[in-house]
Amino acid sequence: MKTALIGTHGVGKTTLCYEVAAQLKRLDWNVELVTEVARDCPLPINRETTLDAQQWILHTQCAREIAAQRPPRAASSSPPAQNAIVVCDRSVLDNYAYLVCALGRQGDLDPWLRNWCRTYTRLFKVPVWKPPAFDGTRDTGLEFQREIDAVIEELITDWKIDVVRLDPSRPQEWTEAVLRGLALTPLG
């Protein structure tokens, strides 16, 4: 199972991602976490992004998702961990939104990324509910934050992607909402 928390920057995806992963671990699920890749990009991001930067981000995102779904190599002959859940801090959809915002839709990437979105069991849309705070990387402009959110919404609609929308008035309930949305049966 692979799930992703999607949305624009500064809305709490990373915090929520770690909270969901921790809760799943407490419930005895094997969790693999795919952290946000844009922070590792050696090229310009945010408003100064380039096609090369966004391609690096998109390909790295996919590579990390693939790696997270593979059983770890073990020195022993023990079987791979069962009941693995991959939790992604972002998806290709919201990463692509930054490229679309900067340079428009890309005919060669659009179908590939739309198909990649089918590899997620469930996508959870984290809404804009507060302005972004500076963290050393993130753009703090409210207009840019909302512009990216609008592009994400456009992609969701155009690609007919099913998402679970989290309630902007109840951020304290998001972890439980994600766990309910995953519809997991208890291990035991």
KEVOKOL-605656 format. One record per residue (C-alpha): residue number from 1; x negated, y negated, z negated. Coordinates in nm, 4 decimals. Layout:
% residues N
NUM, X, Y, Z
...
***
This chain:
% residues 188
1, 0.0000, 0.0000, 0.0000
2, -0.1311, -0.3450, 0.0910
3, 0.0305, -0.6687, -0.0194
4, -0.0702, -1.0322, 0.0163
5, 0.0113, -1.3597, -0.1508
6, 0.0462, -1.6238, 0.1178
7, 0.0841, -1.9994, 0.1154
8, -0.1036, -2.3213, 0.1516
9, -0.3966, -2.4199, -0.0701
10, -0.3550, -2.5340, -0.4280
11, -0.0286, -2.3571, -0.5065
12, -0.1628, -2.0895, -0.7431
13, -0.2184, -1.7884, -0.5164
14, -0.5541, -1.6963, -0.6662
15, -0.4334, -1.7149, -1.0249
16, -0.1243, -1.5142, -0.9346
17, -0.3336, -1.2602, -0.7452
18, -0.5470, -1.1896, -1.0529
19, -0.2393, -1.1758, -1.2790
20, -0.0656, -0.9262, -1.0497
21, -0.3790, -0.7116, -1.0204
22, -0.4269, -0.7119, -1.3985
23, -0.0655, -0.6142, -1.4585
24, -0.0880, -0.3325, -1.2030
25, -0.4053, -0.2057, -1.3755
26, -0.2193, -0.2101, -1.7095
27, 0.0430, 0.0104, -1.5429
28, -0.2363, 0.2546, -1.4436
29, -0.2392, 0.1741, -1.0729
30, -0.5689, 0.1782, -0.8854
31, -0.6041, -0.1790, -0.7577
32, -0.8392, -0.3149, -0.4952
33, -0.8564, -0.6931, -0.4770
34, -0.9360, -0.8854, -0.1574
35, -1.0377, -1.2330, -0.2685
36, -1.0019, -1.5459, -0.0597
37, -1.2664, -1.5434, 0.2158
38, -1.2649, -1.9113, 0.3196
39, -1.4827, -2.0054, 0.0205
40, -1.7556, -1.7761, 0.1563
41, -1.7468, -1.9226, 0.5058
42, -2.0816, -2.0771, 0.6027
43, -1.9066, -2.3126, 0.8474
44, -1.6798, -2.6159, 0.7905
45, -1.3331, -2.5507, 0.6517
46, -1.0286, -2.7596, 0.5566
47, -0.9706, -3.0544, 0.7932
48, -1.3220, -3.0242, 0.9401
49, -1.2769, -2.6621, 1.0456
50, -1.3802, -2.5272, 1.3838
51, -1.2772, -2.2349, 1.6017
52, -1.5945, -2.0506, 1.4990
53, -1.5212, -2.1076, 1.1291
54, -1.1650, -1.9834, 1.1573
55, -1.2653, -1.6797, 1.3618
56, -1.5251, -1.5991, 1.0952
57, -1.2544, -1.6273, 0.8266
58, -0.9999, -1.4167, 1.0172
59, -1.2439, -1.1389, 1.1062
60, -1.3893, -1.1331, 0.7555
61, -1.0362, -1.1136, 0.6083
62, -0.9560, -0.8130, 0.8266
63, -1.2876, -0.6432, 0.7507
64, -1.2390, -0.6842, 0.3757
65, -0.8840, -0.5502, 0.3963
66, -1.0066, -0.2449, 0.5876
67, -1.2852, -0.1877, 0.3358
68, -1.0445, -0.2200, 0.0419
69, -0.8192, 0.0499, 0.1868
70, -1.0992, 0.3038, 0.2273
71, -1.1754, 0.5402, -0.0579
72, -1.5043, 0.4498, -0.2267
73, -1.8067, 0.6565, -0.1402
74, -1.8822, 0.8761, -0.4354
75, -2.1982, 1.0599, -0.5261
76, -1.9880, 1.3481, -0.6538
77, -1.7316, 1.5544, -0.4697
78, -1.4445, 1.4100, -0.6737
79, -1.1291, 1.3285, -0.4782
80, -1.0618, 0.9644, -0.3821
81, -0.8521, 0.7542, -0.6187
82, -0.4808, 0.7975, -0.5687
83, -0.2072, 0.5347, -0.5781
84, -0.4315, 0.2557, -0.4519
85, -0.2747, -0.0860, -0.4091
86, -0.4631, -0.3540, -0.2191
87, -0.3759, -0.7044, -0.3366
88, -0.4901, -0.9828, -0.1030
89, -0.5405, -1.3458, -0.1992
90, -0.4167, -1.4737, 0.1407
91, -0.3412, -1.2871, 0.4608
92, -0.4309, -1.3366, 0.8241
93, -0.1048, -1.5312, 0.8634
94, -0.1892, -1.8166, 0.6283
95, -0.5562, -1.8136, 0.7273
96, -0.4460, -1.8527, 1.0905
97, -0.2300, -2.1509, 0.9922
98, -0.5464, -2.3571, 0.9317
99, -0.6675, -2.2786, 1.2840
100, -0.3274, -2.3619, 1.4338
101, -0.3182, -2.6887, 1.2396
102, -0.6615, -2.7906, 1.3655
103, -0.6676, -2.6543, 1.7206
104, -0.3237, -2.5176, 1.8080
105, -0.2077, -2.1645, 1.8752
106, -0.4690, -1.9373, 2.0305
107, -0.3334, -1.7112, 2.3035
108, -0.5922, -1.4396, 2.2456
109, -0.5515, -1.4346, 1.8664
110, -0.1745, -1.4782, 1.8345
111, -0.0652, -1.1229, 1.9346
112, -0.3482, -0.9556, 1.7431
113, -0.2692, -1.1430, 1.4221
114, 0.1073, -1.0935, 1.4598
115, 0.0442, -0.7193, 1.4866
116, -0.1979, -0.7298, 1.1924
117, 0.0829, -0.8759, 0.9794
118, 0.2619, -0.5414, 1.0192
119, -0.0157, -0.3770, 0.8145
120, 0.1069, -0.5482, 0.4962
121, 0.3631, -0.3578, 0.2948
122, 0.4966, -0.6846, 0.1560
123, 0.4076, -1.0544, 0.1833
124, 0.4936, -1.2947, -0.0994
125, 0.5195, -1.6646, -0.0103
126, 0.3942, -1.8926, -0.2863
127, 0.5709, -2.2282, -0.2449
128, 0.4358, -2.5798, -0.2726
129, 0.5288, -2.6812, -0.6244
130, 0.2405, -2.9074, -0.7250
131, -0.0321, -3.1084, -0.5534
132, -0.3691, -2.9382, -0.5074
133, -0.6364, -3.0026, -0.7686
134, -1.0009, -3.0446, -0.6713
135, -1.2073, -2.7319, -0.7360
136, -1.5196, -2.8057, -0.5331
137, -1.3820, -2.6539, -0.2102
138, -1.0120, -2.7252, -0.1717
139, -0.8804, -3.0301, 0.0150
140, -0.6719, -3.2368, -0.2286
141, -0.4578, -3.4265, 0.0215
142, -0.0873, -3.3634, -0.0373
143, -0.0092, -3.4406, 0.3282
144, -0.2593, -3.1777, 0.4467
145, -0.1227, -2.9249, 0.1961
146, 0.2303, -2.9766, 0.3280
147, 0.1138, -2.9709, 0.6901
148, -0.0426, -2.6270, 0.6381
149, 0.2710, -2.5063, 0.4602
150, 0.4837, -2.6184, 0.7577
151, 0.2598, -2.4245, 0.9991
152, 0.2870, -2.1146, 0.7779
153, 0.6664, -2.1464, 0.7886
154, 0.6549, -2.1840, 1.1669
155, 0.4457, -1.8674, 1.2023
156, 0.6766, -1.6735, 0.9680
157, 0.9737, -1.7758, 1.1819
158, 0.8096, -1.7268, 1.5238
159, 0.6604, -1.3894, 1.4336
160, 0.9767, -1.2764, 1.2520
161, 0.7779, -1.1865, 0.9425
162, 0.9700, -1.0652, 0.6390
163, 0.8472, -1.2429, 0.3261
164, 0.9589, -1.2522, -0.0340
165, 0.9841, -1.6188, -0.1322
166, 0.8873, -1.7044, -0.4865
167, 1.1024, -1.9607, -0.6682
168, 0.9170, -2.2963, -0.6953
169, 1.1067, -2.3814, -1.0138
170, 0.9916, -2.0636, -1.1927
171, 0.6139, -2.0170, -1.1530
172, 0.6003, -1.8509, -1.4951
173, 0.8098, -1.5644, -1.3492
174, 0.6086, -1.5077, -1.0318
175, 0.4033, -1.2141, -1.1599
176, 0.7170, -1.0219, -1.2526
177, 0.8828, -1.1219, -0.9243
178, 0.5895, -0.9788, -0.7274
179, 0.5896, -0.6569, -0.9288
180, 0.9661, -0.6189, -0.8735
181, 0.9199, -0.6972, -0.5033
182, 0.6668, -0.4163, -0.4693
183, 0.9341, -0.1717, -0.5920
184, 0.6801, 0.0580, -0.7531
185, 0.7853, 0.3595, -0.9479
186, 0.6044, 0.3990, -1.2792
187, 0.3123, 0.6379, -1.2858
188, 0.3347, 0.9121, -1.5394
***
